Amino acid sequence: MDNGLFQELRQKIRAGLDLTSSVTDEELIRQIENRVLFDARLDELTSRERYTLVRRIFDSFRGLDVLQPLVDDPDISEIMINSHTELFVEREGDVVRLPTAFESRERLEDIIQMIVAGVNRIVNESSPIVDARLKDGSRVNIVLPPIALKGPTMTIRKFPAAPMAMEDLIRKDALSAEAGELLQQLVRSKYNIFISGGTGSGKTTFLNALSQFIPTSERVITIEDSAELQITTVPNLVSLETRNRNTEGKGEVSIRDLIRSALRMRPNRIIVGEVRGSEALDMLQAMNTGHEGSLSTGHANSIADMVSRLETMVLSGAELPLGVVRQQISSAIDIFVHLSRLRDRSRRVLEISEVIGYQDGEVVLNPLFRFKEYAEKEGRIEGSLERAGSGLYHRDKLRMAGIRQELFTWGEGGENNEQRPEE
């Protein structure tokens, strides 16, 4: 339908509303239906097209306008708005441009302000970048001019209504059943686990899956820039979210502030959604002060790269010798899991490694599983996550949890017959 006709209909409906009183959704839909039904210019529309038009007009008043059907579409995983005339979506791994557009740049700006106001955030020319979320938990990143040259830019990362379980990830070949069983027992035994990976590799999804193995009797504190974790199996859960500074430059609450506050809330475990900077030191110290079983994620291209990035993050907020930082990492983190999005767009676990200590000035890693690629057929990578090394080195937490340790030892060596790195 012609956009001019759509705008005319919308304006006539708006003119007929009593803006001095609240209009219910049902009343608004009734007025839209009446307008669409009796407009002779729409006689050639099918009933399905009329229904779509009614929903589009309704969404322009109460929803996210042209974005609403995209947000509601379960097959769309990401929505990318480069400007009010450029919209792209990712559907089943393919990114395509849509013919849809906002009626104007001002309309897109109105939608952006509605989204950030819903989570008590501010975005304007003086503070042009913000992270927010939608009511359904979808992650939103917004960048305004003059930083964004084409106009207001928004990226929406959607999450499934129900978080994926480990069984779902195994079924999708993201990891093997054996590796999934190991991670399940490690979470239950309170190993500190750090998940690394690139943008879009599935770190948050994987963290949600791991959290389902946390015993229901424990108290968990989650800390995020923009709340998006879906932890549904822990009754005693406190979710904390950072806050940006206000227009006067005051009132900021950082991840570092939240970690320090969480330590006073009697948590059994602390989950930091993502570490990006100096808060890495607070996270490591929390893991080193009795909060075993904590989980976190970070951006990196490999496990070795993640260790280096953690060093850089800690050093950005504290003047400590590099050796001290590496000792902190080696004593705080037990397991690294690295994810990646491969060239066939599949998300896979590429490596699981254990931190076994600190020796000769380096963090010592013990590979447990590595992804091995066999072939590529019809654009699909074939491979599997295979055992590496001799299995889990530190098994004391498994022993304390009453879990059979021999399940995770698959070669010569191990805790009892290898030289132990310096602690």
CORDA-V861664 format. One record per residue. N is the residue number from 1. RES is the residue in three letters. PHI is phi in radians with two decimals (none if undefined). PSI is psi as a letter, one per 30 degrees, with the letter a starting at -180 (* if undefined). NEAR is the number of other C-alpha atoms within 8 Angstrom. Layout:
n-><N & N>
res-><RES & RES>
phi-><PHI & PHI>
psi-><PSI & PSI>
near-><NEAR & NEAR>
This chain:
n-><1 & 2 & 3 & 4 & 5 & 6 & 7 & 8 & 9 & 10 & 11 & 12 & 13 & 14 & 15 & 16 & 17 & 18 & 19 & 20 & 21 & 22 & 23 & 24 & 25 & 26 & 27 & 28 & 29 & 30 & 31 & 32 & 33 & 34 & 35 & 36 & 37 & 38 & 39 & 40 & 41 & 42 & 43 & 44 & 45 & 46 & 47 & 48 & 49 & 50 & 51 & 52 & 53 & 54 & 55 & 56 & 57 & 58 & 59 & 60 & 61 & 62 & 63 & 64 & 65 & 66 & 67 & 68 & 69 & 70 & 71 & 72 & 73 & 74 & 75 & 76 & 77 & 78 & 79 & 80 & 81 & 82 & 83 & 84 & 85 & 86 & 87 & 88 & 89 & 90 & 91 & 92 & 93 & 94 & 95 & 96 & 97 & 98 & 99 & 100 & 101 & 102 & 103 & 104 & 105 & 106 & 107 & 108 & 109 & 110 & 111 & 112 & 113 & 114 & 115 & 116 & 117 & 118 & 119 & 120 & 121 & 122 & 123 & 124 & 125 & 126 & 127 & 128 & 129 & 130 & 131 & 132 & 133 & 134 & 135 & 136 & 137 & 138 & 139 & 140 & 141 & 142 & 143 & 144 & 145 & 146 & 147 & 148 & 149 & 150 & 151 & 152 & 153 & 154 & 155 & 156 & 157 & 158 & 159 & 160 & 161 & 162 & 163 & 164 & 165 & 166 & 167 & 168 & 169 & 170 & 171 & 172 & 173 & 174 & 175 & 176 & 177 & 178 & 179 & 180 & 181 & 182 & 183 & 184 & 185 & 186 & 187 & 188 & 189 & 190 & 191 & 192 & 193 & 194 & 195 & 196 & 197 & 198 & 199 & 200 & 201 & 202 & 203 & 204 & 205 & 206 & 207 & 208 & 209 & 210 & 211 & 212 & 213 & 214 & 215 & 216 & 217 & 218 & 219 & 220 & 221 & 222 & 223 & 224 & 225 & 226 & 227 & 228 & 229 & 230 & 231 & 232 & 233 & 234 & 235 & 236 & 237 & 238 & 239 & 240 & 241 & 242 & 243 & 244 & 245 & 246 & 247 & 248 & 249 & 250 & 251 & 252 & 253 & 254 & 255 & 256 & 257 & 258 & 259 & 260 & 261 & 262 & 263 & 264 & 265 & 266 & 267 & 268 & 269 & 270 & 271 & 272 & 273 & 274 & 275 & 276 & 277 & 278 & 279 & 280 & 281 & 282 & 283 & 284 & 285 & 286 & 287 & 288 & 289 & 290 & 291 & 292 & 293 & 294 & 295 & 296 & 297 & 298 & 299 & 300 & 301 & 302 & 303 & 304 & 305 & 306 & 307 & 308 & 309 & 310 & 311 & 312 & 313 & 314 & 315 & 316 & 317 & 318 & 319 & 320 & 321 & 322 & 323 & 324 & 325 & 326 & 327 & 328 & 329 & 330 & 331 & 332 & 333 & 334 & 335 & 336 & 337 & 338 & 339 & 340 & 341 & 342 & 343 & 344 & 345 & 346 & 347 & 348 & 349 & 350 & 351 & 352 & 353 & 354 & 355 & 356 & 357 & 358 & 359 & 360 & 361 & 362 & 363 & 364 & 365 & 366 & 367 & 368 & 369 & 370 & 371 & 372 & 373 & 374 & 375 & 376 & 377 & 378 & 379 & 380 & 381 & 382 & 383 & 384 & 385 & 386 & 387 & 388 & 389 & 390 & 391 & 392 & 393 & 394 & 395 & 396 & 397 & 398 & 399 & 400 & 401 & 402 & 403 & 404 & 405 & 406 & 407 & 408 & 409 & 410 & 411 & 412 & 413 & 414 & 415 & 416 & 417 & 418 & 419 & 420 & 421 & 422 & 423>
res-><MET & ASP & ASN & GLY & LEU & PHE & GLN & GLU & LEU & ARG & GLN & LYS & ILE & ARG & ALA & GLY & LEU & ASP & LEU & THR & SER & SER & VAL & THR & ASP & GLU & GLU & LEU & ILE & ARG & GLN & ILE & GLU & ASN & ARG & VAL & LEU & PHE & ASP & ALA & ARG & LEU & ASP & GLU & LEU & THR & SER & ARG & GLU & ARG & TYR & THR & LEU & VAL & ARG & ARG & ILE & PHE & ASP & SER & PHE & ARG & GLY & LEU & ASP & VAL & LEU & GLN & PRO & LEU & VAL & ASP & ASP & PRO & ASP & ILE & SER & GLU & ILE & MET & ILE & ASN & SER & HIS & THR & GLU & LEU & PHE & VAL & GLU & ARG & GLU & GLY & ASP & VAL & VAL & ARG & LEU & PRO & THR & ALA & PHE & GLU & SER & ARG & GLU & ARG & LEU & GLU & ASP & ILE & ILE & GLN & MET & ILE & VAL & ALA & GLY & VAL & ASN & ARG & ILE & VAL & ASN & GLU & SER & SER & PRO & ILE & VAL & ASP & ALA & ARG & LEU & LYS & ASP & GLY & SER & ARG & VAL & ASN & ILE & VAL & LEU & PRO & PRO & ILE & ALA & LEU & LYS & GLY & PRO & THR & MET & THR & ILE & ARG & LYS & PHE & PRO & ALA & ALA & PRO & MET & ALA & MET & GLU & ASP & LEU & ILE & ARG & LYS & ASP & ALA & LEU & SER & ALA & GLU & ALA & GLY & GLU & LEU & LEU & GLN & GLN & LEU & VAL & ARG & SER & LYS & TYR & ASN & ILE & PHE & ILE & SER & GLY & GLY & THR & GLY & SER & GLY & LYS & THR & THR & PHE & LEU & ASN & ALA & LEU & SER & GLN & PHE & ILE & PRO & THR & SER & GLU & ARG & VAL & ILE & THR & ILE & GLU & ASP & SER & ALA & GLU & LEU & GLN & ILE & THR & THR & VAL & PRO & ASN & LEU & VAL & SER & LEU & GLU & THR & ARG & ASN & ARG & ASN & THR & GLU & GLY & LYS & GLY & GLU & VAL & SER & ILE & ARG & ASP & LEU & ILE & ARG & SER & ALA & LEU & ARG & MET & ARG & PRO & ASN & ARG & ILE & ILE & VAL & GLY & GLU & VAL & ARG & GLY & SER & GLU & ALA & LEU & ASP & MET & LEU & GLN & ALA & MET & ASN & THR & GLY & HIS & GLU & GLY & SER & LEU & SER & THR & GLY & HIS & ALA & ASN & SER & ILE & ALA & ASP & MET & VAL & SER & ARG & LEU & GLU & THR & MET & VAL & LEU & SER & GLY & ALA & GLU & LEU & PRO & LEU & GLY & VAL & VAL & ARG & GLN & GLN & ILE & SER & SER & ALA & ILE & ASP & ILE & PHE & VAL & HIS & LEU & SER & ARG & LEU & ARG & ASP & ARG & SER & ARG & ARG & VAL & LEU & GLU & ILE & SER & GLU & VAL & ILE & GLY & TYR & GLN & ASP & GLY & GLU & VAL & VAL & LEU & ASN & PRO & LEU & PHE & ARG & PHE & LYS & GLU & TYR & ALA & GLU & LYS & GLU & GLY & ARG & ILE & GLU & GLY & SER & LEU & GLU & ARG & ALA & GLY & SER & GLY & LEU & TYR & HIS & ARG & ASP & LYS & LEU & ARG & MET & ALA & GLY & ILE & ARG & GLN & GLU & LEU & PHE & THR & TRP & GLY & GLU & GLY & GLY & GLU & ASN & ASN & GLU & GLN & ARG & PRO & GLU & GLU>
phi-><none & -1.04 & -1.12 & -1.12 & -1.15 & -1.05 & -1.14 & -1.12 & -1.07 & -1.07 & -1.17 & -1.17 & -1.14 & -1.08 & -1.13 & -1.49 & -1.49 & -1.54 & -1.28 & -1.48 & -2.26 & -1.32 & -1.87 & -1.25 & -1.04 & -1.12 & -1.16 & -1.11 & -1.09 & -1.09 & -1.17 & -1.14 & -1.06 & -1.09 & -1.13 & -1.21 & -1.17 & -1.77 & -1.58 & -1.09 & -1.21 & -1.87 & -1.08 & -1.42 & -1.27 & -1.31 & -1.08 & -1.15 & -1.16 & -1.12 & -1.07 & -1.08 & -1.14 & -1.06 & -1.13 & -1.15 & -1.15 & -1.07 & -1.10 & -1.21 & -1.63 & -1.99 & -1.87 & -1.83 & 1.03 & -1.18 & -1.37 & -1.02 & -1.12 & -1.25 & -1.13 & -1.37 & -1.35 & -1.19 & -1.45 & -1.62 & -1.79 & -2.61 & -2.12 & -2.13 & -1.87 & -1.44 & -2.91 & -1.22 & -1.91 & -2.09 & -2.17 & -2.17 & -2.35 & -1.85 & -2.23 & 0.93 & 1.55 & -1.77 & -1.75 & -2.31 & -1.52 & -1.72 & -1.32 & -1.21 & -2.65 & -1.29 & -1.13 & -2.88 & -1.09 & -1.11 & -1.16 & -1.08 & -1.10 & -1.11 & -1.10 & -1.06 & -1.13 & -1.16 & -1.15 & -1.21 & -1.14 & -1.18 & -2.13 & 0.99 & -1.96 & -2.22 & -2.44 & -2.74 & -1.10 & -1.38 & -2.34 & -1.48 & -2.17 & -2.66 & -1.84 & -2.52 & -2.67 & -1.57 & -1.08 & -1.48 & 1.66 & -1.05 & -1.45 & -2.21 & -2.09 & -2.20 & -2.32 & -1.83 & -1.06 & -1.46 & -1.17 & -1.54 & -1.33 & -1.44 & 2.27 & -0.94 & -2.12 & -2.49 & -2.16 & -2.04 & -1.71 & -1.59 & -2.19 & -1.10 & -1.00 & -1.99 & -1.10 & -1.17 & -1.61 & -1.03 & -1.07 & -1.14 & -1.16 & -1.14 & -1.11 & -1.50 & 1.12 & -1.25 & -2.78 & -1.49 & -1.10 & -1.15 & -1.16 & -1.12 & -1.12 & -1.06 & -1.12 & -1.02 & -1.25 & -1.17 & -1.12 & -1.12 & -1.56 & 1.22 & -1.35 & -1.37 & -2.11 & -2.10 & -1.83 & -2.06 & 2.90 & -1.44 & -1.09 & 1.34 & -1.46 & 1.75 & -1.11 & -1.14 & -1.04 & -1.19 & -1.10 & -1.05 & -1.12 & -1.12 & -1.12 & -1.23 & -1.69 & -1.25 & -0.97 & -1.19 & -1.43 & -1.60 & -1.77 & -2.13 & -1.99 & -1.85 & -2.29 & -2.52 & -1.19 & -2.40 & -1.04 & -2.50 & -1.14 & -2.09 & -1.70 & -1.96 & -1.81 & -1.96 & -1.15 & -1.57 & -2.16 & -2.11 & -1.89 & -2.01 & -2.37 & -1.21 & -2.34 & -1.32 & -1.16 & -1.43 & -1.11 & -1.61 & 1.40 & -2.12 & 1.53 & -1.22 & -2.17 & -1.63 & -1.08 & -1.04 & -1.06 & -1.22 & -1.10 & -1.10 & -1.20 & -1.08 & -1.11 & -1.66 & -1.86 & 0.93 & -1.42 & -1.43 & -2.42 & -2.08 & -2.02 & -1.77 & -0.91 & -2.80 & -1.80 & -2.22 & -2.62 & -1.13 & -1.15 & -1.01 & -1.12 & -1.12 & -1.11 & -1.10 & -1.16 & -1.12 & -1.14 & -1.55 & -2.06 & 1.64 & -1.68 & -1.27 & 1.48 & -1.33 & -2.28 & -2.82 & -2.38 & -2.81 & -1.48 & -2.94 & -1.68 & -2.90 & -1.17 & -1.06 & -1.15 & -1.16 & -1.05 & -1.12 & -1.16 & -1.06 & -1.02 & -1.11 & -1.07 & -1.10 & -1.17 & -1.25 & -2.12 & -2.69 & -1.58 & -2.18 & -1.08 & -1.01 & -1.08 & -1.16 & -1.09 & -1.14 & -1.14 & -1.04 & -1.11 & -1.18 & -1.57 & -1.61 & -1.74 & -1.65 & -2.38 & -1.93 & -2.14 & -1.95 & -1.95 & -2.67 & -1.76 & -1.40 & -1.15 & -1.57 & 1.29 & -1.36 & -1.78 & -2.31 & -1.40 & -1.66 & -2.79 & -2.21 & -2.29 & -1.77 & -1.53 & -1.87 & 2.60 & -2.30 & -2.59 & 0.93 & 1.35 & -2.24 & -1.35 & -1.68 & -1.93 & -2.11 & -1.08 & -1.85 & -2.46 & -2.39 & -1.37 & -2.06 & -1.56 & -1.70 & -2.85 & -2.30 & -2.16 & 0.91 & 1.41 & -1.89 & -1.37 & -1.82 & -3.10 & -2.62 & -1.52 & -1.96 & -1.01 & -2.38 & 1.17 & -1.95 & 1.73 & -1.14 & -1.52 & -1.59 & -2.07 & -1.15 & -1.21 & -1.08 & -1.07 & -1.17 & -1.51 & 1.33 & -1.78 & -1.13 & -1.25 & -1.16 & -1.09 & -2.06 & -2.18 & -2.27 & -3.00 & -1.23 & 1.75 & 2.01 & -1.07 & -1.56 & -2.39 & -2.11 & -1.17 & -1.40 & -1.08 & -1.13 & -1.65>
psi-><k & k & e & e & e & e & e & e & e & e & e & e & e & e & f & f & k & j & f & f & l & k & k & l & e & e & e & e & e & e & e & e & e & e & e & e & e & g & j & f & f & g & f & f & k & l & e & e & e & e & e & e & e & e & e & e & e & e & f & f & e & f & b & g & b & f & f & e & f & e & e & f & j & f & f & k & f & k & k & j & j & f & a & f & f & j & k & l & l & k & j & h & f & k & k & l & k & l & f & l & l & l & f & l & e & e & e & e & e & e & e & e & e & e & e & e & e & f & g & h & l & k & k & a & e & f & i & f & k & k & k & a & l & l & f & g & f & k & k & k & k & k & k & l & l & f & e & j & f & f & a & k & k & k & k & j & j & l & l & l & e & k & k & k & l & e & e & e & e & e & e & g & g & f & l & l & e & e & e & e & e & e & e & e & e & e & e & f & g & h & k & k & k & k & k & l & l & l & k & g & f & g & e & e & e & e & e & e & e & e & f & f & g & k & k & f & f & l & k & k & k & k & k & l & e & j & k & f & k & i & j & f & f & j & e & i & k & k & k & k & k & l & k & l & l & a & f & g & g & l & g & k & j & l & e & e & e & e & e & e & e & e & f & g & g & h & k & e & k & k & j & j & e & k & k & f & b & f & f & e & e & e & e & e & e & e & f & f & h & f & i & l & g & l & k & l & l & l & k & l & f & l & e & e & e & e & e & e & e & e & e & e & e & e & f & f & g & k & i & k & k & e & e & e & e & e & e & e & e & e & f & e & k & e & k & k & k & k & l & l & j & l & f & g & g & k & k & l & k & f & k & k & k & k & j & g & a & k & k & h & g & l & k & k & k & j & k & e & k & k & k & k & k & e & l & j & k & h & g & k & k & k & l & l & j & l & k & k & a & g & a & k & e & j & g & e & e & e & e & f & f & g & k & j & e & f & f & g & j & h & a & l & a & a & e & f & g & k & k & k & l & k & *>
near-><4 & 5 & 7 & 6 & 8 & 10 & 8 & 8 & 10 & 9 & 8 & 8 & 11 & 7 & 6 & 6 & 7 & 7 & 6 & 4 & 5 & 6 & 9 & 6 & 6 & 6 & 8 & 10 & 10 & 8 & 9 & 12 & 9 & 8 & 10 & 11 & 7 & 6 & 8 & 5 & 5 & 8 & 6 & 5 & 8 & 6 & 6 & 7 & 8 & 10 & 8 & 8 & 8 & 12 & 8 & 10 & 12 & 12 & 12 & 10 & 7 & 7 & 8 & 9 & 13 & 12 & 7 & 10 & 7 & 9 & 9 & 6 & 7 & 7 & 6 & 13 & 12 & 11 & 14 & 11 & 11 & 13 & 11 & 14 & 8 & 10 & 15 & 12 & 13 & 12 & 11 & 7 & 6 & 6 & 8 & 8 & 8 & 9 & 5 & 7 & 10 & 11 & 7 & 7 & 11 & 6 & 9 & 11 & 9 & 8 & 10 & 9 & 10 & 8 & 11 & 13 & 9 & 8 & 8 & 6 & 11 & 11 & 12 & 7 & 8 & 5 & 8 & 13 & 9 & 11 & 10 & 13 & 15 & 10 & 5 & 6 & 10 & 12 & 13 & 12 & 11 & 14 & 12 & 14 & 11 & 8 & 7 & 10 & 6 & 8 & 12 & 15 & 13 & 11 & 11 & 11 & 10 & 12 & 8 & 7 & 5 & 5 & 11 & 12 & 9 & 10 & 7 & 8 & 11 & 12 & 7 & 7 & 9 & 11 & 13 & 11 & 7 & 6 & 10 & 11 & 8 & 9 & 9 & 10 & 10 & 10 & 15 & 12 & 11 & 10 & 14 & 14 & 14 & 12 & 14 & 17 & 15 & 11 & 6 & 6 & 11 & 11 & 12 & 9 & 9 & 10 & 12 & 14 & 12 & 12 & 10 & 11 & 9 & 11 & 7 & 8 & 7 & 11 & 12 & 13 & 13 & 12 & 16 & 13 & 11 & 10 & 11 & 9 & 7 & 7 & 9 & 6 & 8 & 14 & 8 & 9 & 9 & 7 & 8 & 10 & 11 & 13 & 10 & 10 & 10 & 9 & 5 & 5 & 7 & 7 & 8 & 10 & 10 & 9 & 12 & 9 & 8 & 13 & 12 & 9 & 8 & 11 & 9 & 7 & 6 & 7 & 13 & 10 & 13 & 15 & 11 & 12 & 12 & 9 & 10 & 9 & 9 & 13 & 13 & 12 & 10 & 11 & 10 & 12 & 10 & 12 & 14 & 11 & 6 & 6 & 12 & 11 & 15 & 13 & 13 & 13 & 14 & 12 & 10 & 11 & 10 & 9 & 13 & 6 & 9 & 13 & 9 & 8 & 9 & 10 & 11 & 8 & 14 & 14 & 12 & 9 & 10 & 7 & 6 & 7 & 6 & 8 & 8 & 8 & 12 & 13 & 12 & 11 & 12 & 14 & 10 & 11 & 14 & 12 & 12 & 14 & 14 & 13 & 16 & 13 & 12 & 8 & 5 & 8 & 7 & 8 & 11 & 12 & 13 & 12 & 14 & 13 & 13 & 13 & 13 & 14 & 14 & 14 & 10 & 4 & 7 & 8 & 13 & 11 & 9 & 11 & 12 & 14 & 13 & 12 & 11 & 8 & 8 & 7 & 7 & 8 & 7 & 4 & 6 & 7 & 10 & 9 & 9 & 10 & 14 & 9 & 9 & 9 & 8 & 12 & 13 & 12 & 10 & 8 & 9 & 6 & 10 & 13 & 10 & 8 & 8 & 6 & 8 & 7 & 9 & 6 & 6 & 8 & 10 & 9 & 7 & 5 & 8 & 12 & 10 & 5 & 6 & 7 & 4 & 7 & 9 & 6 & 7>
